[in-house]
Amino acid sequence: MVFARISLNEYSNKVLNVVKAKFDLKDKSQAINKFLEIFGEEVVEKEANDQYIKKIIESTETHFKKYGKRKMSLKDLDKLCEVS
């Protein structure tokens, strides 16, 4: 955990108070964390955890075992997506 002392302008303070009230949080530290959890991905992508990566790899391997490296024509894809 990182501790930081910050100075907020009036608008930032209002935003944090609204986030704090909206999510019923105890303090502004929790409000900052919640705000960043919601909007942080627009700036920095979250790192995938090992369990999620294993799930994706397993899913991909299962797909290749079942279907191999078959390809679908554009006509078949349009039919599947119900595009005329």
N, C-alpha and C positions, 0 to 999 in steps of 0.2 A: 504494500500500500504506500502511496506517495502522499505526503502532506504538503500543502501549498497555501500560502497566504495570498489572497487576491484582492484587488480593488475593483469594484463594480461601478459602472455609471448608473444613473437612475433608471434608465430603460431596462438594462440587464437585470437589475435588482427586481423590477416589476415582473419581468418574464420568469425569473426564478421563483418568485412568490406564487405566481399562477401555476407553474409546474408543480411546486410543492403542494399547493392546495388541491389541484386536480387529481394527483395520484396519492394524496393523503400521506405525504412523506414527513419525516421527523425534522429534517433540517435542510439547509441549502446545499450541503454537500451531497445529500441523496438526490436533490433536485438537479444539480449539475450532472451527476452520473446518469440519471434518467434521461435528461435532455440529450446528452451525448450518445446514450444507447439508441435513442430514437433517430437522431439526425447525423450521427457520426459517420455512418456508412457512406454518406454522400461525399465525404472527404477521404476517409481511410477505410479500406475493406477489412472486415474481420478475418482473422485467420481461421481456417477450417481445423477442427480438432481431429485427432487420429481416428476416433470411432466413425466419424462421418466419411473420412477418406476411405477407410476400410469398407464401409457400406457401398460407396460408389464403385470401388474396384470390384467388389463381389457382384454387384448388379451388372457391371459391364461384362465380367467373365461369364456370368449366367446367360446373358443375352447372346454373346458370341458362341457359346456352346449350343444354344438352341437354334440360332439363325445363321451362324457362320458369318461370312462377309458378303451376304447377298445384297444386291443393290435393287433399288426400286426406281422404275422409270418415272418421268414427270407425269405421264398419263395416269399411272397407278397412284401416284401421290395426290393428284387432283381428284381422282375418284374417291380416295380415302378421306380427303378433306371436304368432299362434296362440292367441289368447284367445277363449274361447267366448262 
